[in-house]
Every structure is written in C-alpha cells, then in structure tokens.
C-alpha cells in the first residue's frame, strides 16, 4: 500500500504524455504517401516543396490552427537552446547577432541613434563579419535618412573588399 500512491501518480503522468502525442494524418500526405511510408535519407523535393526525412517540413497541426502539445513545446524549447549553443560557439556569429539585437533595441529611438551607435561599434569591433554587417546596416539606415552619399561610402568599402582593413 506504501507504493500504491507514487505508482498511481507515475502512471498518470506517463499516460498523460502518451495521450498528448499528435494524431497521425489519416489520408495521404502532400506527396501522395501515407503516414509511415516516409523514406529515410536526405531531404528530397516533393510536389509541394521540400520534404525532410520525417515528412513535410510544414507541421500539419500548425497549418490546421491546432495548438502545439506539451511535447512539441519541449521540442521547440530544446531547438532554441541548441541554436543558442551553436551561436555561442562562433564568435563572428555571436557578434552579428549582437549587432542585429542592438538595432532592434535602438529602433524606437530613431535612425540617428542607430547610426551613431553603429558608427561607434564599427570603430570598436574586431570581428570582420560584424564590421561587414554594420556597414550593410549603416548603408540601409543612411539611405532611409536621406544620406545617399554616406550609404554609398559604406557600400563602396564592402564592394572593394576593404572592410575589416
């Protein structure tokens, strides 16, 4: 009797996860194949676009407007963690992500605040990839603020290959 309650709770938790699994599609998929007929191997091109090892790269539940289940939430969460982990291993990719985040944070303050910050970042950064992204963004914001000559200067540096020198 001592082990009955924990066993009952564990069984309830496990069974609720089993019932939370997505329902397989009942009819043929977008490529005419049935569930379980997915071919193993690299992604292939189907009639309706790219198809991966697991089937269409589009979640049929998401297309139907269904809310993702707890296992899909966990999978998405783990995917985000994996992407951040990969991003953190590459210094250039991290610097580029930081540039994009900086722009997003400064966007409410206007283009002048963004261009000033990007100009400062350009002189301080050692990452060539980040310098290139900063120059592209500066060219875009100079163009938006009606300063085409400054935009062309940034683009000329990128085109000539002098970026990072």
Buried (B, 14 or more C-beta within 10 A) or exposed (E): EEEEEEEEEEEEEEEEEEEEEEEEBEEEBBBEBEEEEBEEEEEEEBEEEEBEEEBBEEEBBEEEEEEBBEEBEEEEEEEEEEEEEEEEEEEEBBBBBBBEEBBEEBEEEEBEEBBEBBEEBBEEBEBEBBBBBBBBBBBBBBBEBEBEEBBBBBBEBBEEEEBBE
